[in-house]
Amino acid sequence: MKNKIALVTGGSRGLGKNMALSLAKKGLDIVLTYHSKKDEAQAVVTEIEKLGQKAVAIQLNVAESSSFDTFFQDTVAALQSTFGTDKIDFLINNAGIGIHESIATTSENQLDTMVAIHFKGPFLLTQKALNVMNDGGGIVNISSGLTRFSFAGYAAYASMKGAIETLTRYQAKEFGDRQIRVNVVAPGAIETDFGGGAVRDNEQLNQLVSSLTALGRVGLPDDIGGVVAFLCSEDAKWVNGQRIEVSGGMNL
């Protein structure tokens, strides 16, 4: 029996890397995408192979939807050569960037960037991924705790994530006839290089987040990957159309 295969966008570092490794530990093979840092992506591939799973890294800019047809041609070729199949089972829409800007100072270009990366990209990538997905698999979209609680400066980013949460329910509804489950994971504040590494490197912000969190610390990448991996397992076969916040109990 072939291993199931998960496609993780933005899988070369941060949360995406942890998701890819967590999925591999569950026995899945991995296709991961990277934007520009091929060496980082190949290092993750090597880590996955050390876990006994197969993996391949493919370049993708989720902001350039015109490249998606070519990306999936490359993906199918890689699937055939590396895994001996032309289908994936799971899609994790993780790739993204943060922009910290007040509503008053957000430029149209910044807003367009947020739309392209966090909404239009995942919407159209998922649409095209349906052609290479097996029935009975699943999709995990990535949102943010910022859709439930508000921190000044994240309006554009959080609004796109709110749209992704709504889209998740519609995807779950429309893909149900193919037995494809769709859920959304909303991390709280995590120590990564996301948004310039502010949560990790700014001690005051780190302490503030910790004080607002029931479990008394900020999140780490390792807090998130296992939840995504769970949603791509048989243990989650009846979990569908759900928002799962993974924030340690922030702003309860």
C-alpha positions, 0 to 999 in steps of 0.5 A: 500500500502506498503512503499518503502524500501531503503538499505543504506550501511554505514548507521550508521553514517556520510553521510549514517546516514543522508541519511537514516534519510532523506529517512525515512522522505520521507516515506521510510522504511530503511535497513541500514548496519554497519561495526562494530559499532552495537550500533550506527546502532541500535541508527539510527534504533531507530531514524527512528522508531521515525519518524514513519518508519520501519528499520533494521540494518545488518552487512556488510563489503563491502570490503569482496565480498565473504560475499555478498550472506550471507548478502542478505540471512540475508537481505531477512530474515529481509525483511520478518520478519520486512517489510512483503516482500522480495524485496527492491526498492532502493540501496544507495552505500554509505559505504566507507573510505578515504586514504590520500596518495600521488601517490608516497607513496601509497602502493599496499595494500592501492590501493587494499583496495580502489578498494575493498571498492569503486569499486569492492564492489559496483559493485558486491553488486549491481549485487547481489542486482538486485535479490532482487530489485523491477522493477521501483526503483533506485540506488544512487551511491556516488562519490566525488567532487574530480573527478572534481577537484584535491587535492593532496593525494586523487589519489587512492580514487578519481580514484575509484570514477571516475570509479563509475561515469562511472559505473553509466552510464552503470548501467543506460543503462543496468537496464533501461529495468527494469525501474531502475534509476541509478544516482551518487551524488558527495559530496564536502568536508563535516564535518564528521569523514570521513578521520579522520575528517580532514575537521571537525577538521583541522581549516586551511583545513576548512577555505581553503575549505570555501574560495574555495566554492561559498557559503562560508562554508564547507558542512554538512551531512544534505546538502547531505541526502535530495538530495539522498532522492529526487533521491529516490522519484517520483519527480526524476522519469525522472532523470537517468544516472546523476552526481549531485555534492553537494558541495556548488559550490566548485572550480567553 
